[in-house]
Amino acid sequence: MKGGTAMAVLKVIEVLAESSEGWEDAARQAVAEAVSSVRNVRSIYIENFEATVEDDSISNFRVNAKISFVLDSLT
């Protein structure tokens, strides 16, 4: 960038994750899955929480997460 500071360009992907332990663990699972295929992950935004119920209790916690990462520079 001429005469200024270069800005990072971010990309956002959507990841669905599930855990029997809780929503926080489901979020960790989402990040773990993302970092297995992309680099430079910077943040996670949980868009939606959901749970499945079996025998009158929660059996699985699910999150719909938006994960942002920095694109590699082409220069």
C-alpha positions as CSV (number, residue, x, y, z in Angstrom):
1,M,0.0,0.0,0.0
2,K,1.5,3.3,-1.1
3,G,2.2,5.8,1.7
4,G,0.1,4.0,4.3
5,T,-0.2,1.0,6.6
6,A,-1.1,-2.3,5.0
7,M,-4.4,-3.8,6.2
8,A,-5.0,-7.4,6.8
9,V,-7.7,-9.1,4.8
10,L,-9.9,-11.5,6.7
11,K,-12.1,-14.3,5.5
12,V,-15.0,-15.8,7.4
13,I,-16.1,-19.5,7.3
14,E,-19.1,-21.1,8.9
15,V,-18.5,-24.2,11.0
16,L,-21.0,-26.4,12.8
17,A,-19.7,-28.3,15.8
18,E,-21.1,-30.6,18.5
19,S,-20.1,-31.8,21.9
20,S,-21.6,-33.9,24.7
21,E,-19.7,-31.8,27.2
22,G,-21.1,-28.3,26.6
23,W,-21.3,-25.3,24.3
24,E,-17.8,-24.1,25.3
25,D,-16.4,-27.5,24.3
26,A,-18.4,-27.3,21.0
27,A,-16.8,-23.9,20.3
28,R,-13.3,-25.5,20.9
29,Q,-14.2,-28.3,18.5
30,A,-15.2,-25.7,15.9
31,V,-11.8,-24.0,16.2
32,A,-9.9,-27.3,16.2
33,E,-11.7,-28.3,13.0
34,A,-11.0,-24.9,11.3
35,V,-7.3,-24.8,12.2
36,S,-6.9,-28.3,10.6
37,S,-7.5,-26.7,7.2
38,V,-6.8,-23.0,7.4
39,R,-4.0,-20.9,8.9
40,N,-4.1,-17.6,10.9
41,V,-7.4,-18.1,12.7
42,R,-8.1,-14.9,14.7
43,S,-11.6,-15.1,16.1
44,I,-14.8,-17.1,16.6
45,Y,-18.3,-15.7,16.7
46,I,-21.0,-18.0,17.9
47,E,-24.1,-17.3,15.8
48,N,-26.4,-19.9,17.2
49,F,-26.7,-22.4,20.2
50,E,-28.7,-25.6,20.0
51,A,-29.0,-28.7,22.0
52,T,-30.5,-32.2,21.5
53,V,-32.5,-33.9,24.2
54,E,-32.7,-37.6,24.9
55,D,-34.5,-39.2,27.8
56,D,-35.4,-35.8,29.3
57,S,-31.9,-34.4,29.4
58,I,-29.5,-32.7,27.1
59,S,-27.4,-35.1,25.2
60,N,-25.5,-32.9,22.8
61,F,-24.6,-29.2,22.6
62,R,-24.3,-27.7,19.2
63,V,-22.9,-24.3,17.9
64,N,-23.0,-22.6,14.6
65,A,-19.8,-20.6,14.6
66,K,-18.3,-18.0,12.2
67,I,-14.5,-18.2,12.3
68,S,-12.3,-15.5,10.8
69,F,-8.8,-15.9,9.6
70,V,-6.2,-13.7,7.9
71,L,-5.6,-14.3,4.2
72,D,-2.0,-14.8,3.2
73,S,-0.5,-11.7,1.5
74,L,0.1,-12.0,-2.2
75,T,3.0,-9.5,-2.1
